[in-house]
Amino acid sequence: MKRAVYPGSFDPVTFGHLDVIKRASEVFDVLIVSVLNNKVKTPLFSVEERVKILKEATKDIPNVQVDSFTGLLINYARENDIHVAVRGLRAITDFEYELQIAQTNRKLSDGKLDTIFLTTSLEYAYLSSSSVKEIASFGGDISQCVPEFVAKLIYEKYHIL
């Protein structure tokens, strides 16, 4: 059985993330979307909220599981017997950053964790969680960026209804 992990902060999950999830789920028998509990960042949603949101957003994709982790991806992958990480790329600037992380993960895992890159579909190449949050914080329309139920939750966080 081919299993992979798609790690990220997903704060919030965007149509770009969901595009990568759908496409990766067609490549792997099981895709685990795992929310990183990054203690360096101050997220809009808690890890538990992000897991719940992702479960709802991916409920129609039967081979997708949602989980969370703290610490290094290589440790999570080892503990869960996963040998492939999936990462999405929007632009060449993403590649430079993601390549360095992929090479580091491969080295630190003694060659046991590889990374596969999926380029984001062009219609979502502009999307980032940060831009979605900024637009929403000013009451802007994020309906083209995130599922409707996610937009509602984001606006609630910013007390914009």
Residue pairs with C-beta under 8 A, 6 or more apart in sequence:
1 29
1 30
2 27
2 28
2 29
2 30
2 84
3 28
3 29
3 30
3 31
3 32
3 81
3 82
3 83
3 84
4 24
4 27
4 28
4 30
4 31
4 32
4 82
4 84
4 85
4 86
4 116
5 31
5 32
5 33
5 34
5 73
5 76
5 77
5 80
5 82
5 84
5 85
5 86
6 20
6 21
6 24
6 31
6 32
6 33
6 34
6 85
6 86
6 87
7 34
7 35
7 36
7 69
7 73
7 76
7 85
8 17
8 33
8 34
8 35
8 36
9 35
9 36
9 38
9 41
9 43
9 50
9 129
10 17
10 33
10 35
10 50
10 53
10 54
10 129
11 41
11 43
11 44
11 45
11 50
11 129
11 133
12 44
12 45
12 50
12 53
12 129
12 132
12 133
12 146
12 150
12 153
12 154
13 50
13 53
13 54
13 57
13 129
13 146
13 147
13 150
14 124
14 127
14 128
14 129
14 132
14 145
14 146
15 124
15 127
15 144
15 145
15 146
15 147
16 88
16 90
16 120
16 121
16 124
16 125
16 127
16 128
17 88
18 57
18 58
18 147
19 88
19 120
19 121
19 124
20 86
20 88
20 118
20 120
21 31
21 33
21 58
21 61
21 64
22 61
23 118
24 31
24 86
24 116
24 118
25 31
25 61
25 63
25 64
27 116
28 63
28 84
28 86
29 63
30 63
30 65
31 61
31 63
31 64
31 65
31 86
32 64
32 65
32 66
32 67
32 80
32 82
33 54
33 58
33 64
33 65
33 66
33 67
34 66
34 67
34 68
34 69
34 76
35 47
35 50
35 51
35 54
35 66
35 67
35 68
35 69
36 68
36 69
36 70
36 73
37 47
37 68
37 69
37 70
39 70
43 50
44 133
44 154
44 157
45 53
45 153
45 157
47 68
48 68
49 153
50 68
51 66
51 67
51 68
53 149
53 150
53 153
54 66
55 66
56 149
57 147
57 150
58 64
58 66
69 76
72 108
73 85
73 105
73 113
74 105
74 108
74 109
74 112
74 113
76 82
77 83
77 85
77 109
77 112
77 113
78 109
78 112
78 113
82 113
83 112
83 113
83 114
84 113
84 114
84 115
84 116
85 102
85 105
85 113
85 114
85 115
85 116
86 115
86 116
86 117
86 118
87 98
87 101
87 102
87 115
87 116
87 117
87 118
88 94
88 117
88 118
88 119
88 120
89 95
89 98
89 117
89 118
89 119
89 120
90 119
90 120
90 124
90 125
90 126
90 127
90 128
91 125
95 117
98 115
98 117
101 115
102 114
102 115
102 117
105 113
105 115
106 113
106 114
106 115
120 127
127 145
131 145
132 142
132 145
132 146
132 154
133 154
135 141
135 142
135 145
136 142
136 151
136 154
136 155
136 158
136 160
137 158
137 160
139 158
139 160
142 151
142 154
143 151
145 151
146 154
155 161
